[in-house]
Amino acid sequence: MIKTRKLQGIIPVVVTPLDADGSIDIQGHEKLIDFLIDKKVGGLWTLGTNSEDMNLTFAKRLQAAEIITRRNHGRIPLILGSSFYCLDDTISFMDDTAGLEFDAYHVMPYHPLLSLDRLAWYYRKIADHATRPVWMYTSANWSQTVTPAFVKDLSGHPNIAGIKFSNRNTTDLLQVVNLAREGFQVITAVAKQLYVTLTMGACGSTSSLASCLPEPMQEIYNLFQAGDLQGALSAQYKLNAFLDALPKTLHKDNFLPAAEEKYILYLRGICKEYTSSYYRDANEDEKALIRKALQDHKMLSDFNTKSA
């Protein structure tokens, strides 16, 4: 088994800063990585779905991987995404990034209609090839819903290091969290469920929200770890109220919250607000709603009323 560092705490799904023409924003990437490390996050989940990976070309993903891994320079655990619709591209990306400094790959199978038997074959094929450990990554938004039995079976592969289990089914979630052991990690997702997953025993959770607002998620985690369960629950309610106050129109058009999160990062002076290809940026009315939500729910101590 190829060992990898443990992910624990809040792990941001790192957004992909872009310039207005859709090119990779190098300075924005560097500032974002430094910002997140300064916030003492538990690791970096890069080039994932909320990084807009499916909208980025092979070359742009490779450039982003090179910038992020170079800037992190091994400071904290970094899991690099290699999820392509084409299996050959996944393998080629692994080959082209093999010399970079990171802990493991994560792979989301963008094939929602493949059977679980074929998904198991897919993960074994990739794990057999990869020179770094491989994390499975499941979300019903993008692929077939996997079962606890599926996870348990593949957890025995010597080069599968863990799974990011993004699922609102609490019964399955509890069973999968309980599969964690030495050599196989389980982390969760969904910012609104953070408190619930912690009560189940999850040691870490990813979120793209933590890329722009790590503080409220870390507050929930830290209060829970300190034994202040009521405080953690209250912090969760506050975070959920903030998320509910964000403009619904962006979610309707983009589904993923890239525009909202990049605008918040822009307000924090970290990167530009531009999204990729299929998505659209926030309009002025939506930006006003985002600023109002930040102010009303006191999400940022350093918040200002800077406008686009």
N, C-alpha and C positions, 0 to 999 in steps of 0.2 A: 504494500500500500504506500502511495506517495502521500506524505503527511502535509497538512495545510493548517495555518493558524485558525484559531477558533473565532467565529463571529459572535459577538455578544453586545447587547444594548441596542441602540438605534443605529441602523445602517441605511444611510441615504441611497436612494436610486438616483445617481448623479445625472442631472439634466445635461443636454448637449448644447452648450452655447454656440450660437450661430451669428454670422454677420447678416446684413440686410440682403445680400445676394445669395444667401444660402450656404456660403462657405463656412468652414470651421473657424470659430473665434478663438484663436490661440490664447490671447491674453485673458479672455473670459474664463477659459478652462483652467488656466493656472491660478487665477484669483479664487475661483470656486473651490478648487482642491485645497488651497491654503486656508480658506475660510472654514471649510468643513473639518479639517484637521485641527484647527485652532479651537473649534467647538467641542473637540474630544469625542467625536462620533465613534461608533464601534467598528467601523469598516466602510468600504466603498463598494457599492453594487453598480457597476458601470455598463454602459451600452445595453440597458434593459429596455423593456417595452416603454416605460415612461421616460427613457432617454431618447425616444423617437427612433429607435434603432431600425424599425421596419421602413422608415422613410429615408434612410441614409444609404448612399452607395457603399460598395465594398471599400473603395478608396477613402471615403470620408470616415468610415468606421475605423479603418486602419490608422488614419492620421489622428483621430481622437484617442485611440488606444495608446499610441506612441506618446502623445502629450500628457495624458493622465498618468500613465505608469512612470514616465520620467519625472513628473512633478511630485508624485507621491514618494517615489524613491524608496519604497519598502517601509515607509513610516508606520502605516497601519494596514491591516488586511485589505486586499483589493481583489474582487471577483470580476473577471472580464467577460462580457457577453460575447457569444459566438453563435447567435441565433439567426439563421438564414432559412428561407423557404427551401432553397436548394441544398441538399446534404453536401454536395461537392464544395459549395462555398463555405459551409461550416468547417469542413476539413481543411480547406485551403487557408482560411482565416487563422485556424489554429497553427498551421505550419508557418504562416507569415509572422505570427506574433510570438512564436516559441522563444525568441531571444529576449523578450521584454521582461521586466521585473514585476511580477504579480503572483497571487497565491493560487488561483484556480480559475477555471472557466465556468460560466453558467450557460445553459442552453434551454431555450423555450422552443418546443416543436410547433411551428406555425401550420399545423395540419389538423383542424378541428374534427375531421371525419375519419381519421385513421383509427383502427382498432387498438385496444390496449396491447395486444400481442405485437403489433407492428411498432408501437411506441417503445415497447421493451426492447425489441430488436434495434431500434434507432438509437436508444441510449447506450446499449451495449456496444454497438458499432463505434460510436463516438468515443466512449470511455476507453475502449481497447486501443484507439488510435492516439488519443491525447497524451501529451508529455507532461501535463499538469492534471491535478484532480478535476473532476467534473461535478458540478452541482446540477441536479434536476431543477426544473422550474415549471410549476403548473399553475394555470389560471383558466377558469372556465371561459373567460373572455376571449381566449386565443387558441385553446387546444382542448382535446378530449379531457374530461374530468377523470383524474386518476383516483384509484381506490387505495385505502390503507394497505390492502394486500399487495397491490402493485408496488407501492413504495417499499414495503418490507422485503419483497423479493429482490428488488434492485439494490437495496441497501447493502446486500452482501457482495456486490461487485467490488473488487479491490481498488478500483480507481474512481468510484463514485463517492464523493465526500459528503453529500448532503442533499437537501431539497429545500427550496423556497416554496412553501405550501400556501398559496393564496386562495383561500376558500372560506365562504361564509357558513358552510355546513359544520356546526360546532361538534357534532358527533364524530365526523371524519377528522376534523381538526385535532380533537383530543387524542384520537388513536394515533395519528401521525406524529404529534408532538411527543408522545410516549415512546416512539421508536428511536429517539435520540440516544446515542451511546458514544463511547469512545470510538472515533473513526467514522462516525456518521452524525452530522449535524442537522438540525431542523430549525428553520426560521420561518416566520410568518410575514404577513403583509396586511394591508387594509388599515389605514390610520384610525378609522372610527372603532376598530376592534382591538386596539392595542391593549387596553386594560383587561379585556376578556381573555386574550391569548396569554397574557402574563399569569393570570390566575390558573391557566391550564399547565403552566410550567415552561412556556416558551422562554428561551434565554435571549432571543433577539428578534427584531422585526425590521423589515425594510419599508421604506416609503419614499416616494418622490417628493412628498411634502417636506420631508426632512432635508431635502436638498436646499430648500429656500427658507424653511422655518424649523430647524432642528430643535430649537429651545422648547416649544410646548410639548413635543413628544418626549424629549429627555426629562422634562419635569414629571410627566406621568411615570416614566420608567424609574426615575430616581426616588420618587415618593413611594412607589410600590416596593422597591428594593429596601427602603428604609423601614418598611412595615407600616407606613401611613396609608392604609388602604382607602380610607374615606377621602383623604387628600388626593390620592391618585385618581379615584373615581370622579371627584369634583373637577379635577384638571381635564379628565377625559370628556366630561359634559361640556366644559368650556370650549375645548378644541372642536367638538362636534358641532356646537352652535356656530362657531366661526366658519366651518366648512359649509354649513347649511346657508350661510349668508352670502356666499360667493355667487356670482352671476350664473344662472342656469343656462343661458344661451350659449356660452362657450362649451359647456359639457355636451349640449345637444349637437353642436356642429363638429367638435373635435373628439369627443368622448374622453380622451386622455387630458389631464389638466396641465399640459405643457405651457399654454399661453398664460394661465394664471400664475404658475410658479415662476416662469421667466420674468413676468412683469414684477413680481415681488423681489426677485433677485436684482432686477434693474433698479427698483426703489432703494435697495440696499447698496447700490453702487458696485455690484459684483460682475454682472455681465449684461449684454444687450437682451432685448425682449423678443427677438425674432424666433418664430417657429419654422418647422420644415414642411415642405411640399404640400401635402394634402390639408394640413392644418391652417388655421388663420390666427392672426394675432388679435389681442383684445382691442376693441374699439374704445372710443373715449368714454362712452357711457359705462361700459364694463370696467374700465380702469377706475372710474370714480367709485363704483360699487366695491371693487377690491380694496381701494384705499379706505373706504368707509368701514368695511368689515375689519380691517386691520386695526383701525382706531377704536371702533366700538368694542371690540373684544380684547383690546390691549395686547395684541400679539407681538408687538415690537417696541422695545424701549428706545431703539434708535430710529424709529419710523419718522419720516418727514413727508411733507405733502408735495414732493417733487412730482411733476407731471411729465407725460411723454413729450 
